[in-house]
Amino acid sequence: MKSDEVNRLLESSDSKAGKSSSRGEVEALCNAIIVRACEDYRLAIKKGRTDVKKEVLKFFHSAWFRMLTDVNADYIIKRLDEECRKEQEEGDANEEIH
């Protein structure tokens, strides 16, 4: 479920265009913003960019993020951290083999 602000945007765009296409476009945009933040977070960890990581964490805990989705930010961060840790461990194991 989206926030009230996103729902208002969806209702506004529904009245201007085809209801299903505009709703889908807004949701796709919301998802794309979050996916990009996840990509930035992964890259920040991989490259050791703590400044970028802090900015992404700030976004995940912002009102803007809560407007885009009802998904718990801490859940996303936990999953990203687990994914990055696993990837690092696999990379370390591959280095030991070679």
C-alpha positions as CSV (number, residue, x, y, z in Angstrom):
1,M,0.0,0.0,0.0
2,K,1.3,3.4,-0.9
3,S,1.3,6.6,1.2
4,D,-1.5,9.2,1.0
5,E,0.7,11.5,-1.1
6,V,1.4,8.8,-3.7
7,N,-2.3,7.8,-3.7
8,R,-3.3,11.5,-4.4
9,L,-0.8,11.5,-7.2
10,L,-2.2,8.3,-8.6
11,E,-5.8,9.7,-8.4
12,S,-4.7,12.9,-10.1
13,S,-3.0,11.1,-12.9
14,D,-6.0,8.7,-13.3
15,S,-8.2,11.6,-14.1
16,K,-5.8,12.9,-16.7
17,A,-5.1,9.6,-18.5
18,G,-6.1,6.0,-18.7
19,K,-6.6,4.8,-15.2
20,S,-4.6,1.6,-15.3
21,S,-1.7,2.9,-17.4
22,S,-1.0,6.0,-15.3
23,R,-1.3,4.0,-12.0
24,G,1.1,1.5,-13.3
25,E,3.5,4.1,-14.5
26,V,3.6,5.9,-11.2
27,E,4.2,2.6,-9.3
28,A,6.9,1.7,-11.8
29,L,8.6,5.0,-11.1
30,C,8.4,4.5,-7.4
31,N,9.9,1.1,-7.7
32,A,12.6,2.3,-10.0
33,I,13.7,4.9,-7.5
34,I,14.0,2.3,-4.8
35,V,15.8,-0.2,-7.0
36,R,18.3,2.6,-7.9
37,A,18.9,3.3,-4.2
38,C,19.5,-0.4,-3.6
39,E,22.0,-0.5,-6.5
40,D,23.7,2.6,-5.1
41,Y,23.9,1.0,-1.6
42,R,25.5,-2.2,-3.0
43,L,28.0,-0.3,-5.0
44,A,28.9,2.0,-2.0
45,I,29.6,-1.1,0.1
46,K,31.6,-2.7,-2.7
47,K,33.7,0.4,-3.3
48,G,34.0,1.4,0.4
49,R,32.2,4.6,-0.2
50,T,30.8,5.4,3.3
51,D,29.7,8.8,2.2
52,V,27.4,7.3,-0.4
53,K,26.2,4.6,2.0
54,K,25.2,7.3,4.5
55,E,23.3,9.2,1.9
56,V,21.4,6.1,0.8
57,L,20.6,5.2,4.4
58,K,19.3,8.7,4.9
59,F,17.0,8.2,1.9
60,F,15.8,4.8,3.2
61,H,14.8,6.5,6.5
62,S,13.2,9.5,4.9
63,A,9.7,10.7,4.5
64,W,10.3,10.5,0.7
65,F,11.0,6.8,0.9
66,R,7.9,6.3,3.0
67,M,5.9,8.1,0.3
68,L,7.1,5.7,-2.3
69,T,6.5,2.4,-0.4
70,D,5.2,0.8,2.7
71,V,8.1,-1.7,2.7
72,N,10.1,-1.5,5.9
73,A,13.4,0.3,5.2
74,D,15.2,-1.7,7.9
75,Y,14.1,-4.9,6.1
76,I,15.6,-3.8,2.8
77,I,18.8,-2.6,4.5
78,K,19.2,-5.9,6.3
79,R,18.7,-7.9,3.1
80,L,21.2,-5.7,1.2
81,D,23.7,-6.1,4.0
82,E,23.3,-9.9,4.0
83,E,23.6,-10.0,0.2
84,C,26.7,-7.9,0.2
85,R,28.3,-9.9,3.1
86,K,27.5,-13.2,1.2
87,E,29.0,-11.8,-2.0
88,Q,32.1,-10.7,-0.1
89,E,32.5,-14.1,1.5
90,E,32.2,-15.8,-1.9
91,G,34.7,-13.4,-3.4
92,D,37.1,-14.1,-0.5
93,A,36.7,-17.9,-1.0
94,N,37.3,-17.6,-4.7
95,E,40.5,-15.7,-4.1
96,E,41.7,-18.4,-1.7
97,I,41.2,-21.1,-4.4
98,H,43.2,-19.2,-7.0
